[in-house]
Amino acid sequence: MNNQPSVWLGSVQSLLTTVVIAVFVITFVVQAFQIPSESMENTLLIGDYLLVNKLRYGGGGLGDHLLPYRPVERGDIVVFHYPVNPSQHFVKRVVGVPGDRIRLIQGAVYVHGVRLNEPYVRHSSRFHDAFRDDFPRLNVAVPEVTSTWWREMHTLVDDGQLIIPKGYYFVLGDNRDESLDSRYWGFVPQENIIGSPLLIYWSVRSSGEGTTAPTAPSDKLYHFAYALTHLFQLTRWERTFHLVN
């Protein structure tokens, strides 16, 4: 009986240690993130749940020399705070780093006049959008383009190429026809970048994707119960625990 307080105290200490480690990992090492749109298809799909590696890129401080950070590189997939609304998280692919001269011609990306090899790109639309597919175009404003970005762009274009300034990155969705990205709202500042997707720890298909969709109640509890009872059928097992490249 005399050992009960020490056993109880040991259990509390163990629990607190676990909580502290979990908080540390979530704060500094990894972060969970859900793909909400089709802008990165087919690399990332709606319903993919990711673990984001927050230690991949340095912050320009002393820790950069102690931890295995590396700079953001062209071709990296990054998760970042949306510059227009920092409370939102976006995921896109970096196609331009500081000093690059970017141009899009008929949907293909050219850096310093050389076409990028982008086997991951998807074009889902049959319609040609002059602004989207031939960028930058400064003569006609497009409703989706942020007005601040439209004005800034004019100061950064030289010989039809957009120059990426220091500390900023140009990002695009892999699904080029269904992505609101740097073409429409501008650069991603270095400090907005959270990290890069590491792992798809779970992937769930929509109810209509190879399954029978629940057509009635729109009640959230009903849909949660449906997902819980059809977990095996809704899970994309071929994508679960899949490393993101």
C-alpha positions as protocol buffer text, in pm:
chain_id: "A"
residue {
  index: 1
  type: MET
  ca { x: 0 y: 0 z: 0 }
}
residue {
  index: 2
  type: ASN
  ca { x: 290 y: 233 z: 81 }
}
residue {
  index: 3
  type: ASN
  ca { x: 415 y: 203 z: -278 }
}
residue {
  index: 4
  type: GLN
  ca { x: 93 y: 334 z: -436 }
}
residue {
  index: 5
  type: PRO
  ca { x: 187 y: 708 z: -422 }
}
residue {
  index: 6
  type: SER
  ca { x: 524 y: 640 z: -587 }
}
residue {
  index: 7
  type: VAL
  ca { x: 361 y: 424 z: -855 }
}
residue {
  index: 8
  type: TRP
  ca { x: 101 y: 694 z: -919 }
}
residue {
  index: 9
  type: LEU
  ca { x: 370 y: 963 z: -931 }
}
residue {
  index: 10
  type: GLY
  ca { x: 575 y: 755 z: -1174 }
}
residue {
  index: 11
  type: SER
  ca { x: 273 y: 714 z: -1403 }
}
residue {
  index: 12
  type: VAL
  ca { x: 206 y: 1090 z: -1401 }
}
residue {
  index: 13
  type: GLN
  ca { x: 571 y: 1165 z: -1479 }
}
residue {
  index: 14
  type: SER
  ca { x: 566 y: 915 z: -1766 }
}
residue {
  index: 15
  type: LEU
  ca { x: 246 y: 1070 z: -1904 }
}
residue {
  index: 16
  type: LEU
  ca { x: 386 y: 1423 z: -1879 }
}
residue {
  index: 17
  type: THR
  ca { x: 709 y: 1314 z: -2049 }
}
residue {
  index: 18
  type: THR
  ca { x: 507 y: 1164 z: -2336 }
}
residue {
  index: 19
  type: VAL
  ca { x: 300 y: 1483 z: -2369 }
}
residue {
  index: 20
  type: VAL
  ca { x: 611 y: 1703 z: -2369 }
}
residue {
  index: 21
  type: ILE
  ca { x: 777 y: 1489 z: -2637 }
}
residue {
  index: 22
  type: ALA
  ca { x: 459 y: 1489 z: -2847 }
}
residue {
  index: 23
  type: VAL
  ca { x: 426 y: 1868 z: -2820 }
}
residue {
  index: 24
  type: PHE
  ca { x: 792 y: 1911 z: -2913 }
}
residue {
  index: 25
  type: VAL
  ca { x: 760 y: 1683 z: -3217 }
}
residue {
  index: 26
  type: ILE
  ca { x: 439 y: 1855 z: -3337 }
}
residue {
  index: 27
  type: THR
  ca { x: 587 y: 2202 z: -3280 }
}
residue {
  index: 28
  type: PHE
  ca { x: 937 y: 2157 z: -3420 }
}
residue {
  index: 29
  type: VAL
  ca { x: 968 y: 1830 z: -3615 }
}
residue {
  index: 30
  type: VAL
  ca { x: 652 y: 1723 z: -3801 }
}
residue {
  index: 31
  type: GLN
  ca { x: 304 y: 1856 z: -3863 }
}
residue {
  index: 32
  type: ALA
  ca { x: -8 y: 1684 z: -3993 }
}
residue {
  index: 33
  type: PHE
  ca { x: -165 y: 1829 z: -4306 }
}
residue {
  index: 34
  type: GLN
  ca { x: -465 y: 1730 z: -4521 }
}
residue {
  index: 35
  type: ILE
  ca { x: -485 y: 1784 z: -4897 }
}
residue {
  index: 36
  type: PRO
  ca { x: -804 y: 1987 z: -4957 }
}
residue {
  index: 37
  type: SER
  ca { x: -797 y: 2041 z: -5337 }
}
residue {
  index: 38
  type: GLU
  ca { x: -695 y: 1885 z: -5668 }
}
residue {
  index: 39
  type: SER
  ca { x: -419 y: 2141 z: -5737 }
}
residue {
  index: 40
  type: MET
  ca { x: -136 y: 1887 z: -5680 }
}
residue {
  index: 41
  type: GLU
  ca { x: -290 y: 1590 z: -5863 }
}
residue {
  index: 42
  type: ASN
  ca { x: -168 y: 1334 z: -5940 }
}
residue {
  index: 43
  type: THR
  ca { x: 123 y: 1373 z: -5699 }
}
residue {
  index: 44
  type: LEU
  ca { x: -108 y: 1446 z: -5405 }
}
residue {
  index: 45
  type: LEU
  ca { x: -479 y: 1370 z: -5403 }
}
residue {
  index: 46
  type: ILE
  ca { x: -777 y: 1509 z: -5215 }
}
residue {
  index: 47
  type: GLY
  ca { x: -801 y: 1294 z: -4903 }
}
residue {
  index: 48
  type: ASP
  ca { x: -425 y: 1241 z: -4860 }
}
residue {
  index: 49
  type: TYR
  ca { x: -312 y: 1301 z: -4501 }
}
residue {
  index: 50
  type: LEU
  ca { x: 52 y: 1407 z: -4478 }
}
residue {
  index: 51
  type: LEU
  ca { x: 326 y: 1436 z: -4222 }
}
residue {
  index: 52
  type: VAL
  ca { x: 525 y: 1749 z: -4301 }
}
residue {
  index: 53
  type: ASN
  ca { x: 897 y: 1756 z: -4223 }
}
residue {
  index: 54
  type: LYS
  ca { x: 957 y: 2090 z: -4051 }
}
residue {
  index: 55
  type: LEU
  ca { x: 1331 y: 2033 z: -4014 }
}
residue {
  index: 56
  type: ARG
  ca { x: 1419 y: 2017 z: -4381 }
}
residue {
  index: 57
  type: TYR
  ca { x: 1484 y: 2387 z: -4439 }
}
residue {
  index: 58
  type: GLY
  ca { x: 1686 y: 2627 z: -4227 }
}
residue {
  index: 59
  type: GLY
  ca { x: 1572 y: 2956 z: -4088 }
}
residue {
  index: 60
  type: GLY
  ca { x: 1895 y: 3148 z: -4132 }
}
residue {
  index: 61
  type: GLY
  ca { x: 1992 y: 3118 z: -3763 }
}
residue {
  index: 62
  type: LEU
  ca { x: 2256 y: 2945 z: -3557 }
}
residue {
  index: 63
  type: GLY
  ca { x: 2061 y: 2617 z: -3570 }
}
residue {
  index: 64
  type: ASP
  ca { x: 2126 y: 2595 z: -3945 }
}
residue {
  index: 65
  type: HIS
  ca { x: 2483 y: 2485 z: -3867 }
}
residue {
  index: 66
  type: LEU
  ca { x: 2377 y: 2226 z: -3608 }
}
residue {
  index: 67
  type: LEU
  ca { x: 2084 y: 2053 z: -3777 }
}
residue {
  index: 68
  type: PRO
  ca { x: 2062 y: 1884 z: -4122 }
}
residue {
  index: 69
  type: TYR
  ca { x: 1892 y: 2176 z: -4294 }
}
residue {
  index: 70
  type: ARG
  ca { x: 1925 y: 2243 z: -4664 }
}
residue {
  index: 71
  type: PRO
  ca { x: 1807 y: 2531 z: -4884 }
}
residue {
  index: 72
  type: VAL
  ca { x: 1480 y: 2518 z: -5077 }
}
residue {
  index: 73
  type: GLU
  ca { x: 1553 y: 2383 z: -5424 }
}
residue {
  index: 74
  type: ARG
  ca { x: 1373 y: 2393 z: -5755 }
}
residue {
  index: 75
  type: GLY
  ca { x: 1146 y: 2089 z: -5778 }
}
residue {
  index: 76
  type: ASP
  ca { x: 1076 y: 2067 z: -5403 }
}
residue {
  index: 77
  type: ILE
  ca { x: 717 y: 2029 z: -5282 }
}
residue {
  index: 78
  type: VAL
  ca { x: 661 y: 2273 z: -4995 }
}
residue {
  index: 79
  type: VAL
  ca { x: 389 y: 2344 z: -4740 }
}
residue {
  index: 80
  type: PHE
  ca { x: 363 y: 2714 z: -4654 }
}
residue {
  index: 81
  type: HIS
  ca { x: 147 y: 2988 z: -4509 }
}
residue {
  index: 82
  type: TYR
  ca { x: -58 y: 3136 z: -4795 }
}
residue {
  index: 83
  type: PRO
  ca { x: 85 y: 3489 z: -4837 }
}
residue {
  index: 84
  type: VAL
  ca { x: -258 y: 3645 z: -4899 }
}
residue {
  index: 85
  type: ASN
  ca { x: -406 y: 3481 z: -4586 }
}
residue {
  index: 86
  type: PRO
  ca { x: -133 y: 3335 z: -4360 }
}
residue {
  index: 87
  type: SER
  ca { x: -386 y: 3142 z: -4151 }
}
residue {
  index: 88
  type: GLN
  ca { x: -428 y: 2906 z: -4449 }
}
residue {
  index: 89
  type: HIS
  ca { x: -176 y: 2637 z: -4541 }
}
residue {
  index: 90
  type: PHE
  ca { x: -100 y: 2565 z: -4908 }
}
residue {
  index: 91
  type: VAL
  ca { x: 109 y: 2295 z: -5074 }
}
residue {
  index: 92
  type: LYS
  ca { x: 274 y: 2355 z: -5413 }
}
residue {
  index: 93
  type: ARG
  ca { x: 592 y: 2274 z: -5604 }
}
residue {
  index: 94
  type: VAL
  ca { x: 882 y: 2519 z: -5627 }
}
residue {
  index: 95
  type: VAL
  ca { x: 972 y: 2599 z: -5989 }
}
residue {
  index: 96
  type: GLY
  ca { x: 1167 y: 2920 z: -5929 }
}
residue {
  index: 97
  type: VAL
  ca { x: 1428 y: 3011 z: -5666 }
}
residue {
  index: 98
  type: PRO
  ca { x: 1593 y: 3351 z: -5604 }
}
residue {
  index: 99
  type: GLY
  ca { x: 1773 y: 3477 z: -5913 }
}
residue {
  index: 100
  type: ASP
  ca { x: 1579 y: 3258 z: -6158 }
}
residue {
  index: 101
  type: ARG
  ca { x: 1422 y: 3408 z: -6467 }
}
residue {
  index: 102
  type: ILE
  ca { x: 1086 y: 3234 z: -6523 }
}
residue {
  index: 103
  type: ARG
  ca { x: 864 y: 3210 z: -6827 }
}
residue {
  index: 104
  type: LEU
  ca { x: 573 y: 2985 z: -6925 }
}
residue {
  index: 105
  type: ILE
  ca { x: 515 y: 2915 z: -7293 }
}
residue {
  index: 106
  type: GLN
  ca { x: 210 y: 2705 z: -7386 }
}
residue {
  index: 107
  type: GLY
  ca { x: 206 y: 2555 z: -7036 }
}
residue {
  index: 108
  type: ALA
  ca { x: 575 y: 2461 z: -7023 }
}
residue {
  index: 109
  type: VAL
  ca { x: 807 y: 2625 z: -6768 }
}
residue {
  index: 110
  type: TYR
  ca { x: 1134 y: 2779 z: -6886 }
}
residue {
  index: 111
  type: VAL
  ca { x: 1408 y: 2887 z: -6643 }
}
residue {
  index: 112
  type: HIS
  ca { x: 1686 y: 3101 z: -6793 }
}
residue {
  index: 113
  type: GLY
  ca { x: 1550 y: 3002 z: -7133 }
}
residue {
  index: 114
  type: VAL
  ca { x: 1578 y: 2627 z: -7072 }
}
residue {
  index: 115
  type: ARG
  ca { x: 1262 y: 2415 z: -7050 }
}
residue {
  index: 116
  type: LEU
  ca { x: 1220 y: 2227 z: -6722 }
}
residue {
  index: 117
  type: ASN
  ca { x: 1169 y: 1852 z: -6732 }
}
residue {
  index: 118
  type: GLU
  ca { x: 848 y: 1806 z: -6531 }
}
residue {
  index: 119
  type: PRO
  ca { x: 714 y: 1451 z: -6565 }
}
residue {
  index: 120
  type: TYR
  ca { x: 480 y: 1507 z: -6268 }
}
residue {
  index: 121
  type: VAL
  ca { x: 276 y: 1782 z: -6438 }
}
residue {
  index: 122
  type: ARG
  ca { x: -88 y: 1717 z: -6523 }
}
residue {
  index: 123
  type: HIS
  ca { x: -299 y: 1918 z: -6769 }
}
residue {
  index: 124
  type: SER
  ca { x: -666 y: 1850 z: -6706 }
}
residue {
  index: 125
  type: SER
  ca { x: -826 y: 2120 z: -6921 }
}
residue {
  index: 126
  type: ARG
  ca { x: -876 y: 2119 z: -7296 }
}
residue {
  index: 127
  type: PHE
  ca { x: -911 y: 2498 z: -7303 }
}
residue {
  index: 128
  type: HIS
  ca { x: -622 y: 2738 z: -7353 }
}
residue {
  index: 129
  type: ASP
  ca { x: -593 y: 3017 z: -7096 }
}
residue {
  index: 130
  type: ALA
  ca { x: -351 y: 3276 z: -7235 }
}
residue {
  index: 131
  type: PHE
  ca { x: -252 y: 3417 z: -6895 }
}
residue {
  index: 132
  type: ARG
  ca { x: -210 y: 3079 z: -6729 }
}
residue {
  index: 133
  type: ASP
  ca { x: -33 y: 2900 z: -7013 }
}
residue {
  index: 134
  type: ASP
  ca { x: 178 y: 3191 z: -7142 }
}
residue {
  index: 135
  type: PHE
  ca { x: 306 y: 3372 z: -6833 }
}
residue {
  index: 136
  type: PRO
  ca { x: 383 y: 3650 z: -6759 }
}
residue {
  index: 137
  type: ARG
  ca { x: 132 y: 3849 z: -6963 }
}
residue {
  index: 138
  type: LEU
  ca { x: 101 y: 4211 z: -6853 }
}
residue {
  index: 139
  type: ASN
  ca { x: -129 y: 4360 z: -7114 }
}
residue {
  index: 140
  type: VAL
  ca { x: -464 y: 4232 z: -6984 }
}
residue {
  index: 141
  type: ALA
  ca { x: -570 y: 4192 z: -6618 }
}
residue {
  index: 142
  type: VAL
  ca { x: -727 y: 3862 z: -6513 }
}
residue {
  index: 143
  type: PRO
  ca { x: -997 y: 3860 z: -6239 }
}
residue {
  index: 144
  type: GLU
  ca { x: -824 y: 3585 z: -6038 }
}
residue {
  index: 145
  type: VAL
  ca { x: -495 y: 3777 z: -6019 }
}
residue {
  index: 146
  type: THR
  ca { x: -436 y: 3968 z: -5695 }
}
residue {
  index: 147
  type: SER
  ca { x: -417 y: 4340 z: -5777 }
}
residue {
  index: 148
  type: THR
  ca { x: -104 y: 4395 z: -5564 }
}
residue {
  index: 149
  type: TRP
  ca { x: 72 y: 4115 z: -5747 }
}
residue {
  index: 150
  type: TRP
  ca { x: -39 y: 4251 z: -6084 }
}
residue {
  index: 151
  type: ARG
  ca { x: 129 y: 4586 z: -6008 }
}
residue {
  index: 152
  type: GLU
  ca { x: 444 y: 4427 z: -5862 }
}
residue {
  index: 153
  type: MET
  ca { x: 485 y: 4194 z: -6157 }
}
residue {
  index: 154
  type: HIS
  ca { x: 540 y: 4487 z: -6395 }
}
residue {
  index: 155
  type: THR
  ca { x: 854 y: 4588 z: -6204 }
}
residue {
  index: 156
  type: LEU
  ca { x: 1003 y: 4237 z: -6211 }
}
residue {
  index: 157
  type: VAL
  ca { x: 965 y: 4140 z: -6577 }
}
residue {
  index: 158
  type: ASP
  ca { x: 1261 y: 4176 z: -6811 }
}
residue {
  index: 159
  type: ASP
  ca { x: 1257 y: 4056 z: -7173 }
}
residue {
  index: 160
  type: GLY
  ca { x: 937 y: 3860 z: -7107 }
}
residue {
  index: 161
  type: GLN
  ca { x: 1086 y: 3677 z: -6808 }
}
residue {
  index: 162
  type: LEU
  ca { x: 988 y: 3714 z: -6443 }
}
residue {
  index: 163
  type: ILE
  ca { x: 1290 y: 3766 z: -6214 }
}
residue {
  index: 164
  type: ILE
  ca { x: 1262 y: 3597 z: -5872 }
}
residue {
  index: 165
  type: PRO
  ca { x: 1395 y: 3832 z: -5600 }
}
residue {
  index: 166
  type: LYS
  ca { x: 1610 y: 3727 z: -5304 }
}
residue {
  index: 167
  type: GLY
  ca { x: 1422 y: 3552 z: -5025 }
}
residue {
  index: 168
  type: TYR
  ca { x: 1123 y: 3453 z: -5243 }
}
residue {
  index: 169
  type: TYR
  ca { x: 1007 y: 3149 z: -5438 }
}
residue {
  index: 170
  type: PHE
  ca { x: 776 y: 3091 z: -5735 }
}
residue {
  index: 171
  type: VAL
  ca { x: 544 y: 2793 z: -5688 }
}
residue {
  index: 172
  type: LEU
  ca { x: 298 y: 2606 z: -5909 }
}
residue {
  index: 173
  type: GLY
  ca { x: 54 y: 2321 z: -5857 }
}
residue {
  index: 174
  type: ASP
  ca { x: 131 y: 1999 z: -6045 }
}
residue {
  index: 175
  type: ASN
  ca { x: -223 y: 2012 z: -6182 }
}
residue {
  index: 176
  type: ARG
  ca { x: -143 y: 2326 z: -6377 }
}
residue {
  index: 177
  type: ASP
  ca { x: -495 y: 2390 z: -6507 }
}
residue {
  index: 178
  type: GLU
  ca { x: -661 y: 2368 z: -6164 }
}
residue {
  index: 179
  type: SER
  ca { x: -420 y: 2553 z: -5937 }
}
residue {
  index: 180
  type: LEU
  ca { x: -431 y: 2908 z: -5804 }
}
residue {
  index: 181
  type: ASP
  ca { x: -62 y: 2961 z: -5739 }
}
residue {
  index: 182
  type: SER
  ca { x: 220 y: 3212 z: -5790 }
}
residue {
  index: 183
  type: ARG
  ca { x: 80 y: 3304 z: -6130 }
}
residue {
  index: 184
  type: TYR
  ca { x: -223 y: 3454 z: -5956 }
}
residue {
  index: 185
  type: TRP
  ca { x: -104 y: 3584 z: -5616 }
}
residue {
  index: 186
  type: GLY
  ca { x: 273 y: 3612 z: -5630 }
}
residue {
  index: 187
  type: PHE
  ca { x: 581 y: 3479 z: -5454 }
}
residue {
  index: 188
  type: VAL
  ca { x: 615 y: 3274 z: -5137 }
}
residue {
  index: 189
  type: PRO
  ca { x: 849 y: 3443 z: -4884 }
}
residue {
  index: 190
  type: GLN
  ca { x: 1115 y: 3218 z: -4730 }
}
residue {
  index: 191
  type: GLU
  ca { x: 971 y: 3276 z: -4381 }
}
residue {
  index: 192
  type: ASN
  ca { x: 628 y: 3144 z: -4490 }
}
residue {
  index: 193
  type: ILE
  ca { x: 763 y: 2798 z: -4572 }
}
residue {
  index: 194
  type: ILE
  ca { x: 680 y: 2542 z: -4302 }
}
residue {
  index: 195
  type: GLY
  ca { x: 850 y: 2238 z: -4451 }
}
residue {
  index: 196
  type: SER
  ca { x: 808 y: 1963 z: -4706 }
}
residue {
  index: 197
  type: PRO
  ca { x: 571 y: 1663 z: -4718 }
}
residue {
  index: 198
  type: LEU
  ca { x: 747 y: 1355 z: -4588 }
}
residue {
  index: 199
  type: LEU
  ca { x: 489 y: 1078 z: -4580 }
}
residue {
  index: 200
  type: ILE
  ca { x: 126 y: 1008 z: -4666 }
}
residue {
  index: 201
  type: TYR
  ca { x: 26 y: 838 z: -4342 }
}
residue {
  index: 202
  type: TRP
  ca { x: -332 y: 783 z: -4455 }
}
residue {
  index: 203
  type: SER
  ca { x: -531 y: 839 z: -4773 }
}
residue {
  index: 204
  type: VAL
  ca { x: -909 y: 822 z: -4795 }
}
residue {
  index: 205
  type: ARG
  ca { x: -1106 y: 828 z: -5118 }
}
residue {
  index: 206
  type: SER
  ca { x: -1426 y: 1026 z: -5158 }
}
residue {
  index: 207
  type: SER
  ca { x: -1748 y: 834 z: -5104 }
}
residue {
  index: 208
  type: GLY
  ca { x: -1817 y: 835 z: -5478 }
}
residue {
  index: 209
  type: GLU
  ca { x: -1472 y: 706 z: -5575 }
}
residue {
  index: 210
  type: GLY
  ca { x: -1534 y: 335 z: -5616 }
}
residue {
  index: 211
  type: THR
  ca { x: -1779 y: 321 z: -5324 }
}
residue {
  index: 212
  type: THR
  ca { x: -2149 y: 377 z: -5272 }
}
residue {
  index: 213
  type: ALA
  ca { x: -2202 y: 734 z: -5162 }
}
residue {
  index: 214
  type: PRO
  ca { x: -2442 y: 814 z: -4877 }
}
residue {
  index: 215
  type: THR
  ca { x: -2702 y: 1026 z: -5054 }
}
residue {
  index: 216
  type: ALA
  ca { x: -2908 y: 1147 z: -4764 }
}
residue {
  index: 217
  type: PRO
  ca { x: -2855 y: 1309 z: -4453 }
}
residue {
  index: 218
  type: SER
  ca { x: -2599 y: 1587 z: -4484 }
}
residue {
  index: 219
  type: ASP
  ca { x: -2550 y: 1553 z: -4110 }
}
residue {
  index: 220
  type: LYS
  ca { x: -2178 y: 1554 z: -4021 }
}
residue {
  index: 221
  type: LEU
  ca { x: -2231 y: 1288 z: -3755 }
}
residue {
  index: 222
  type: TYR
  ca { x: -2392 y: 1061 z: -4014 }
}
residue {
  index: 223
  type: HIS
  ca { x: -2098 y: 1102 z: -4252 }
}
residue {
  index: 224
  type: PHE
  ca { x: -1850 y: 1045 z: -3971 }
}
residue {
  index: 225
  type: ALA
  ca { x: -2031 y: 724 z: -3874 }
}
residue {
  index: 226
  type: TYR
  ca { x: -2034 y: 616 z: -4239 }
}
residue {
  index: 227
  type: ALA
  ca { x: -1658 y: 676 z: -4273 }
}
residue {
  index: 228
  type: LEU
  ca { x: -1592 y: 490 z: -3948 }
}
residue {
  index: 229
  type: THR
  ca { x: -1793 y: 184 z: -4049 }
}
residue {
  index: 230
  type: HIS
  ca { x: -1651 y: 181 z: -4405 }
}
residue {
  index: 231
  type: LEU
  ca { x: -1292 y: 258 z: -4309 }
}
residue {
  index: 232
  type: PHE
  ca { x: -1144 y: -39 z: -4493 }
}
residue {
  index: 233
  type: GLN
  ca { x: -1329 y: 34 z: -4818 }
}
residue {
  index: 234
  type: LEU
  ca { x: -1260 y: 410 z: -4811 }
}
residue {
  index: 235
  type: THR
  ca { x: -887 y: 384 z: -4742 }
}
residue {
  index: 236
  type: ARG
  ca { x: -652 y: 404 z: -5039 }
}
residue {
  index: 237
  type: TRP
  ca { x: -419 y: 135 z: -4911 }
}
residue {
  index: 238
  type: GLU
  ca { x: -180 y: 173 z: -5205 }
}
residue {
  index: 239
  type: ARG
  ca { x: -109 y: 534 z: -5097 }
}
residue {
  index: 240
  type: THR
  ca { x: -100 y: 484 z: -4720 }
}
residue {
  index: 241
  type: PHE
  ca { x: 255 y: 509 z: -4577 }
}
residue {
  index: 242
  type: HIS
  ca { x: 373 y: 629 z: -4918 }
}
residue {
  index: 243
  type: LEU
  ca { x: 679 y: 857 z: -4922 }
}
residue {
  index: 244
  type: VAL
  ca { x: 625 y: 1186 z: -5103 }
}
residue {
  index: 245
  type: ASN
  ca { x: 880 y: 1263 z: -5377 }
}
